[in-house]
Amino acid sequence: QVQLAESGGGLVQPGGSLRLSCAASGSIFSTNVMGWYRQSPGKQRELVAVIIGGGITRYAESVKGRFTISRDNAKNTVSLQMNSLKPEDTAVYYCKMVIDVRVYWGQGTQVTVSS
């Protein structure tokens, strides 16, 4: 059984940085798509960034130039480096992976940007 474990959330001041990580464990043959989503109170979950097996990345317009997604295939991990954080980035961040054609979600980690 595959499980995803996220880490790295917390409280940061506007303009600050955080790095989120998500590691997959269990029986894994191949991992294709890895991504990060976020959900704020009263809003739908939205895509933040995604990276596929070939290293191609896509970002939400609101985070382009500030966030960077990366992956380590050997360790089955995906990370999200978040710089120049804004209050509107406050949300629960979830990692998502497509592993052996099944979709898995992490439990979520809170990111709060506030002075």
C-alpha positions in Angstrom: 0.0 0.0 0.0 1.3 3.4 -1.0 1.3 6.3 1.4 2.4 10.0 0.9 3.9 11.9 3.8 4.2 15.7 3.6 6.4 18.0 5.6 7.5 21.6 5.7 4.5 23.7 6.3 4.2 26.4 8.9 3.9 30.1 9.6 6.0 32.6 7.6 6.0 36.4 7.2 5.1 37.9 3.8 8.1 37.8 1.6 9.5 34.8 3.3 10.2 31.3 2.0 9.1 27.7 2.8 10.0 24.4 1.3 7.4 21.6 1.2 8.4 18.0 0.6 6.3 14.9 -0.1 7.7 11.3 0.1 5.9 8.2 -1.2 6.5 4.9 0.5 5.3 1.4 -0.1 5.2 -0.8 -3.1 6.1 1.5 -6.1 6.9 0.4 -9.6 6.7 3.7 -11.4 5.7 7.3 -10.6 4.6 9.6 -13.4 2.9 12.8 -12.4 3.7 14.6 -9.2 2.1 17.8 -8.1 1.0 20.2 -5.5 -2.5 21.6 -4.9 -3.8 23.9 -2.3 -7.2 24.7 -0.7 -8.2 27.8 1.2 -11.3 28.0 3.3 -14.4 28.4 1.2 -12.5 27.8 -2.0 -12.0 24.8 -4.3 -8.8 22.9 -4.4 -6.6 24.3 -7.1 -3.5 23.2 -8.9 -0.3 25.0 -7.8 2.4 23.1 -9.8 2.9 19.8 -11.5 5.9 17.9 -12.8 5.8 14.9 -15.1 8.3 12.1 -15.6 10.3 14.0 -18.3 10.8 17.0 -16.0 8.2 19.2 -17.7 6.6 21.6 -15.3 3.5 23.6 -15.2 2.6 26.3 -12.7 -0.5 28.3 -11.7 -0.2 31.9 -13.0 -0.4 33.2 -9.5 2.8 31.4 -8.4 4.9 31.6 -11.6 8.4 33.0 -10.8 8.0 32.5 -7.1 7.5 28.7 -6.7 9.6 25.9 -8.0 8.6 22.3 -8.1 11.2 19.5 -8.3 11.3 15.7 -8.0 13.7 13.0 -7.0 12.7 9.9 -8.8 15.1 7.7 -6.9 13.6 8.7 -3.6 10.0 9.1 -4.9 9.8 12.6 -3.5 8.5 15.9 -4.8 9.3 19.3 -3.4 7.9 22.8 -3.7 10.2 25.7 -3.0 8.1 28.7 -2.2 9.7 32.2 -2.3 8.3 35.7 -1.9 5.2 34.3 -0.2 2.1 36.4 0.0 -0.9 36.3 2.4 -3.0 34.9 -0.4 -0.7 31.9 -0.5 -2.2 30.8 2.8 -3.8 27.4 2.4 -3.6 23.8 3.1 -1.2 22.3 0.6 -1.6 18.8 -0.7 0.8 16.7 -2.8 -0.6 14.4 -5.4 1.1 11.5 -7.2 0.1 9.1 -9.9 1.8 5.9 -9.0 1.3 2.8 -11.0 -1.7 4.5 -12.7 -3.4 5.1 -9.4 -3.9 8.6 -7.8 -2.7 9.2 -4.3 -3.0 12.3 -2.1 -1.1 13.4 0.9 -2.8 14.4 4.1 -2.1 18.1 3.6 0.1 20.6 5.4 -0.9 24.1 6.5 1.0 27.1 5.1 0.1 30.4 6.7 1.6 33.7 5.5 1.0 36.5 7.9 2.8 39.2 9.8 
